[in-house]
Amino acid sequence: MSFQLKQHGMQFVALACAFLLMVLSPVYAQDLSSQRDKNLEELKVLQSEISLSEQRKAELAGEINSLEKDRSTLNRTLIETSVNSRNIEKRITKAETRLSQLRDEQANVRVFLNSKKALLMEVLGALQRMGRNPPPALLVTPEDALSSVRSAILLGSVVPEVRAETDILLGQLKDLVRISNDIDAQRKDLSAELVSLAGEEEKLNLLLIEKRKLAGVAQAKLAQESAKAAELAAQATSLNDLISNLENEIESAQKAVESARLAEIDRKKQEEARIAAGREFEKNDAFSDPGRLAPAISFVAAKGLLPLPVQGAQLASFGQNDGAGDKTRGISLEARENARVISPADAWVVYAGPFRSYGQLLIMNAGQGYHIVVAGMETINVQPGQFVLVGEPIGIMGAQRIASTGLVDVNTTKPILYVEFRKDGNSIDPTPWWSVNNKERTTDGS
């Protein structure tokens, strides 16, 4: 039996030595909440270490310069790049979650092993003593035989219990090694995804610069309108007041209203012509033209087709109790730090700037009396008067939670995007407009 215990313990000793170096160090004698804080800090450090080489930046700049500088090509490339970026963000979120789970598993195993330090030391000591003083060979002398029998009787009563405990410790040590290997692999995968995302973000920045150049908006006039809009925002007491004042006094907002009106007239004419010719309208092809200057379809017809502005779990839904005796007027989405925000619909930008408790606020006119309100971004990439396409990047989230009106008090430090749909001045439930894939994602947060 002593031989069996000794043989069984050889692998255990090797793993246990590694364990002693890791677990018995004071740095690992910490609680799980502290470990989770370390997990978050590790992810932040990992992200901050990711940067593109100058060569890669030059390659991306050359790629953008080789594009045809027309609205259609730029829009198509912008949306395709934005889709790539969102897909990478989704994979990064899964990788971050998995890495955090592995760190928690690692912490749990270490806590268990740390609680078994005394037993571990006892088993190691017994194995070491047996290695230095092995039992004598049986039947060499009568005295040795008697000693062997006595040792066998003693070990027979002790070995089963020690072996059972050794099996448990050995299993936990193997888990610790496996988890450590999984963490290393997950970190490598996450680093590769972060590099890919950095490339897509650099490309998006270059494309947005080119689009602003192509738009040729007079900066002096834009600055004048922005100053006037800021003045109106300071005077407005509600979103209704702000939207009404903007569309009455700001030229770009007035043009958006008129463009929406003319687009609706033109759409009805096209629909009548299509019906007369017996042609069916394919919703799935509605957004295929990247060069359009008006909504591809009416906002009502877009139900079930629109994407969520960011990848993330829905934390608050429309009509939910906001904790202050009122109902939420929009939805709140958890986002990754510095995540790109896309336009959920074809629309004209009416306002882009700070407004009361909303923080940085974006108001878009989608036509037919519909407005889309988006708040919680740190940076807005579009300008008043600009027509944006569904899926086009419009802003960037911050590095921490930004309070917004209508948010339920949720337990998260991640940035939160607030989205509100309005019809003729009243908040409406946006749920029917989201595509099926988006509805599924808001339930699981993936």
ROSE-790112 format. One record per residue (C-alpha): residue in one letter; z, x, y; residue number from 1. Coordinates in steps of 0.5 Angstrom, whole numbers, plus 500, padded with zeros to 3 digits. Layout:
REM residues N
REC  r   up  east  north    k
REC  a    Z     X      Y  NUM
...
This chain:
REM residues 446
REC  r   up  east  north    k
REC  m  500   500    500    1
REC  s  502   506    505    2
REC  f  495   508    503    3
REC  q  492   501    505    4
REC  l  496   501    511    5
REC  k  494   508    513    6
REC  q  486   507    512    7
REC  h  486   500    516    8
REC  g  490   503    522    9
REC  m  485   509    523   10
REC  q  480   504    527   11
REC  f  486   501    530   12
REC  v  488   508    533   13
REC  a  482   510    536   14
REC  l  481   503    539   15
REC  a  489   503    541   16
REC  c  488   510    545   17
REC  a  483   507    549   18
REC  f  487   501    550   19
REC  l  493   506    552   20
REC  l  489   509    558   21
REC  m  487   502    561   22
REC  v  492   497    559   23
REC  l  498   501    560   24
REC  s  496   504    567   25
REC  p  500   500    573   26
REC  v  493   498    576   27
REC  y  492   493    570   28
REC  a  499   490    570   29
REC  q  497   484    575   30
REC  d  496   477    575   31
REC  l  490   473    574   32
REC  s  490   470    581   33
REC  s  490   477    583   34
REC  q  484   479    578   35
REC  r  480   473    581   36
REC  d  480   476    588   37
REC  k  478   483    585   38
REC  n  472   479    582   39
REC  l  470   476    589   40
REC  e  471   483    592   41
REC  e  467   486    587   42
REC  l  461   482    588   43
REC  k  461   483    595   44
REC  v  461   490    594   45
REC  l  455   490    589   46
REC  q  451   486    594   47
REC  s  453   490    600   48
REC  e  450   496    596   49
REC  i  443   493    595   50
REC  s  438   496    600   51
REC  l  431   496    600   52
REC  s  428   503    600   53
REC  e  423   505    606   54
REC  q  417   505    601   55
REC  r  418   498    599   56
REC  k  419   496    606   57
REC  a  412   499    608   58
REC  e  409   496    601   59
REC  l  411   489    603   60
REC  a  409   490    611   61
REC  g  402   492    608   62
REC  e  402   486    604   63
REC  i  403   482    610   64
REC  n  398   485    614   65
REC  s  393   484    609   66
REC  l  394   477    609   67
REC  e  389   472    613   68
REC  k  393   471    619   69
REC  d  392   463    619   70
REC  r  396   457    619   71
REC  s  395   455    612   72
REC  t  395   462    609   73
REC  l  402   464    612   74
REC  n  405   457    610   75
REC  r  403   457    603   76
REC  t  405   465    602   77
REC  l  412   463    606   78
REC  i  413   457    601   79
REC  e  411   461    595   80
REC  t  416   466    597   81
REC  s  421   461    599   82
REC  v  421   458    592   83
REC  n  421   465    589   84
REC  s  427   467    593   85
REC  r  431   460    591   86
REC  n  429   462    583   87
REC  i  432   469    584   88
REC  e  438   466    588   89
REC  k  439   461    582   90
REC  r  439   466    577   91
REC  i  444   471    581   92
REC  t  449   465    582   93
REC  k  449   464    574   94
REC  a  450   472    573   95
REC  e  455   472    578   96
REC  t  459   466    575   97
REC  r  458   470    568   98
REC  l  461   476    571   99
REC  s  467   473    574  100
REC  q  468   469    567  101
REC  l  468   476    563  102
REC  r  473   479    568  103
REC  d  477   473    567  104
REC  e  477   474    560  105
REC  q  478   482    560  106
REC  a  484   480    565  107
REC  n  487   475    559  108
REC  v  486   480    554  109
REC  r  489   485    558  110
REC  v  495   481    559  111
REC  f  496   479    552  112
REC  l  496   487    550  113
REC  n  500   488    556  114
REC  s  505   484    553  115
REC  k  505   487    546  116
REC  k  506   494    548  117
REC  a  512   495    544  118
REC  l  509   493    538  119
REC  l  503   497    539  120
REC  m  507   503    540  121
REC  e  511   502    534  122
REC  v  505   501    530  123
REC  l  502   507    533  124
REC  g  508   511    532  125
REC  a  509   509    524  126
REC  l  501   511    523  127
REC  q  502   518    526  128
REC  r  509   519    522  129
REC  m  505   517    516  130
REC  g  499   522    518  131
REC  r  504   527    519  132
REC  n  509   526    512  133
REC  p  504   522    507  134
REC  p  508   519    501  135
REC  p  508   524    495  136
REC  a  503   524    490  137
REC  l  506   520    484  138
REC  l  509   522    477  139
REC  v  509   530    480  140
REC  t  516   530    478  141
REC  p  521   525    477  142
REC  e  525   526    484  143
REC  d  518   524    487  144
REC  a  516   518    483  145
REC  l  523   515    484  146
REC  s  522   517    492  147
REC  s  515   514    491  148
REC  v  517   507    488  149
REC  r  523   507    493  150
REC  s  517   508    499  151
REC  a  513   503    495  152
REC  i  518   498    495  153
REC  l  520   499    502  154
REC  l  513   499    505  155
REC  g  512   492    500  156
REC  s  516   488    505  157
REC  v  514   491    511  158
REC  v  507   492    511  159
REC  p  504   485    510  160
REC  e  508   483    517  161
REC  v  505   490    520  162
REC  r  498   489    518  163
REC  a  498   482    520  164
REC  e  500   484    527  165
REC  t  495   490    527  166
REC  d  490   485    525  167
REC  i  491   481    531  168
REC  l  492   487    536  169
REC  l  485   490    533  170
REC  g  481   484    534  171
REC  q  484   484    541  172
REC  l  482   491    542  173
REC  k  475   490    539  174
REC  d  474   484    544  175
REC  l  476   488    550  176
REC  v  471   493    548  177
REC  r  466   488    547  178
REC  i  467   485    554  179
REC  s  467   491    557  180
REC  n  460   492    555  181
REC  d  458   485    557  182
REC  i  461   487    564  183
REC  d  456   493    564  184
REC  a  450   489    562  185
REC  q  451   484    567  186
REC  r  452   488    573  187
REC  k  446   492    571  188
REC  d  442   485    571  189
REC  l  445   482    577  190
REC  s  444   489    581  191
REC  a  436   488    579  192
REC  e  436   481    581  193
REC  l  439   483    588  194
REC  v  434   488    589  195
REC  s  429   483    587  196
REC  l  432   478    592  197
REC  a  432   483    598  198
REC  g  425   484    597  199
REC  e  423   477    598  200
REC  e  428   476    604  201
REC  e  424   482    607  202
REC  k  418   479    606  203
REC  l  420   472    608  204
REC  n  423   476    615  205
REC  l  416   479    616  206
REC  l  412   472    615  207
REC  l  417   468    620  208
REC  i  415   474    625  209
REC  e  408   473    623  210
REC  k  408   465    624  211
REC  r  412   466    631  212
REC  k  406   470    633  213
REC  l  401   465    631  214
REC  a  404   460    634  215
REC  g  404   463    641  216
REC  v  409   459    644  217
REC  a  410   461    651  218
REC  q  417   464    651  219
REC  a  419   462    658  220
REC  k  417   455    657  221
REC  l  421   455    650  222
REC  a  427   458    654  223
REC  q  427   453    659  224
REC  e  427   447    654  225
REC  s  432   450    650  226
REC  a  437   451    656  227
REC  k  436   444    658  228
REC  a  437   442    651  229
REC  a  444   446    651  230
REC  e  446   442    657  231
REC  l  444   435    654  232
REC  a  448   437    648  233
REC  a  454   439    652  234
REC  q  454   432    655  235
REC  a  452   428    649  236
REC  t  458   424    646  237
REC  s  455   423    639  238
REC  l  449   425    635  239
REC  n  445   418    637  240
REC  d  446   420    644  241
REC  l  444   427    643  242
REC  i  437   425    640  243
REC  s  436   419    645  244
REC  n  437   424    651  245
REC  l  433   429    647  246
REC  e  427   425    646  247
REC  n  427   422    653  248
REC  e  428   428    657  249
REC  i  425   434    653  250
REC  e  418   435    653  251
REC  s  417   438    646  252
REC  a  422   432    643  253
REC  q  417   427    646  254
REC  k  411   430    643  255
REC  a  414   430    636  256
REC  v  415   422    637  257
REC  e  408   422    639  258
REC  s  406   426    634  259
REC  a  410   422    629  260
REC  r  407   415    632  261
REC  l  400   418    631  262
REC  a  400   421    624  263
REC  e  403   414    622  264
REC  i  397   411    625  265
REC  d  392   416    622  266
REC  r  396   415    615  267
REC  k  395   408    615  268
REC  k  387   408    616  269
REC  q  387   413    611  270
REC  e  391   409    606  271
REC  e  386   403    608  272
REC  a  380   407    607  273
REC  r  383   409    600  274
REC  i  384   402    598  275
REC  a  377   400    600  276
REC  a  374   406    596  277
REC  g  378   404    590  278
REC  r  382   411    590  279
REC  e  389   412    587  280
REC  f  394   416    591  281
REC  e  397   422    587  282
REC  k  404   423    590  283
REC  n  405   430    586  284
REC  d  399   432    590  285
REC  a  401   430    597  286
REC  f  404   437    599  287
REC  s  398   441    597  288
REC  d  395   442    603  289
REC  p  399   448    607  290
REC  g  395   447    613  291
REC  r  397   440    615  292
REC  l  400   439    622  293
REC  a  403   432    620  294
REC  p  407   429    614  295
REC  a  403   429    608  296
REC  i  406   422    606  297
REC  s  411   417    610  298
REC  f  418   419    609  299
REC  v  419   412    605  300
REC  a  414   414    600  301
REC  a  417   421    599  302
REC  k  423   418    596  303
REC  g  424   422    589  304
REC  l  420   428    591  305
REC  l  424   432    596  306
REC  p  428   438    595  307
REC  l  435   440    597  308
REC  p  435   445    602  309
REC  v  440   450    598  310
REC  q  441   451    591  311
REC  g  448   449    590  312
REC  a  453   444    588  313
REC  q  454   438    592  314
REC  l  461   437    594  315
REC  a  461   431    598  316
REC  s  457   425    597  317
REC  f  455   420    602  318
REC  g  460   414    603  319
REC  q  466   418    601  320
REC  n  472   418    604  321
REC  d  473   424    608  322
REC  g  480   424    608  323
REC  a  481   422    616  324
REC  g  480   414    614  325
REC  d  473   415    615  326
REC  k  467   415    611  327
REC  t  462   421    610  328
REC  r  455   420    613  329
REC  g  452   425    609  330
REC  i  452   430    604  331
REC  s  456   437    603  332
REC  l  452   443    599  333
REC  e  456   449    597  334
REC  a  451   455    598  335
REC  r  451   462    596  336
REC  e  453   467    602  337
REC  n  447   469    606  338
REC  a  443   464    602  339
REC  r  436   461    605  340
REC  v  436   454    607  341
REC  i  429   450    607  342
REC  s  426   444    610  343
REC  p  427   438    605  344
REC  a  421   434    608  345
REC  d  415   435    613  346
REC  a  418   434    620  347
REC  w  418   436    627  348
REC  v  424   440    630  349
REC  v  427   436    636  350
REC  y  433   441    637  351
REC  a  436   447    634  352
REC  g  443   450    637  353
REC  p  450   449    637  354
REC  f  453   442    638  355
REC  r  461   440    638  356
REC  s  464   441    631  357
REC  y  457   441    627  358
REC  g  456   449    629  359
REC  q  449   451    629  360
REC  l  445   444    628  361
REC  l  438   443    627  362
REC  i  435   436    628  363
REC  m  428   434    625  364
REC  n  424   428    626  365
REC  a  421   426    620  366
REC  g  417   420    623  367
REC  q  418   412    622  368
REC  g  425   413    626  369
REC  y  427   417    621  370
REC  h  431   424    623  371
REC  i  434   429    619  372
REC  v  440   433    621  373
REC  v  442   440    618  374
REC  a  449   443    620  375
REC  g  453   449    617  376
REC  m  447   455    618  377
REC  e  449   461    621  378
REC  t  442   463    623  379
REC  i  436   458    625  380
REC  n  429   460    624  381
REC  v  425   455    627  382
REC  q  424   453    634  383
REC  p  424   446    638  384
REC  g  417   443    638  385
REC  q  415   446    631  386
REC  f  412   442    625  387
REC  v  415   445    619  388
REC  l  413   443    612  389
REC  v  417   441    606  390
REC  g  420   448    603  391
REC  e  419   452    609  392
REC  p  425   456    610  393
REC  i  429   454    617  394
REC  g  435   458    617  395
REC  i  440   462    613  396
REC  m  447   461    611  397
REC  g  453   465    613  398
REC  a  458   469    610  399
REC  q  464   464    610  400
REC  r  465   457    610  401
REC  i  463   454    617  402
REC  a  466   447    619  403
REC  s  462   441    620  404
REC  t  463   434    622  405
REC  g  463   429    616  406
REC  l  465   435    611  407
REC  v  471   433    606  408
REC  d  476   438    605  409
REC  v  474   441    599  410
REC  n  477   447    596  411
REC  t  472   453    597  412
REC  t  471   459    601  413
REC  k  463   459    600  414
REC  p  459   457    606  415
REC  i  457   449    606  416
REC  l  451   446    608  417
REC  y  452   439    611  418
REC  v  445   434    611  419
REC  e  445   427    614  420
REC  f  439   422    614  421
REC  r  438   417    619  422
REC  k  434   411    620  423
REC  d  434   408    627  424
REC  g  440   411    629  425
REC  n  444   410    623  426
REC  s  446   414    617  427
REC  i  443   412    611  428
REC  d  444   415    604  429
REC  p  439   421    602  430
REC  t  440   420    595  431
REC  p  434   416    593  432
REC  w  430   422    596  433
REC  w  432   428    592  434
REC  s  427   429    586  435
REC  v  430   428    579  436
REC  n  431   436    578  437
REC  n  435   436    584  438
REC  k  440   430    582  439
REC  e  441   434    576  440
REC  r  443   440    579  441
REC  t  448   437    584  442
REC  t  452   434    578  443
REC  d  453   441    574  444
REC  g  452   446    580  445
REC  s  447   450    577  446
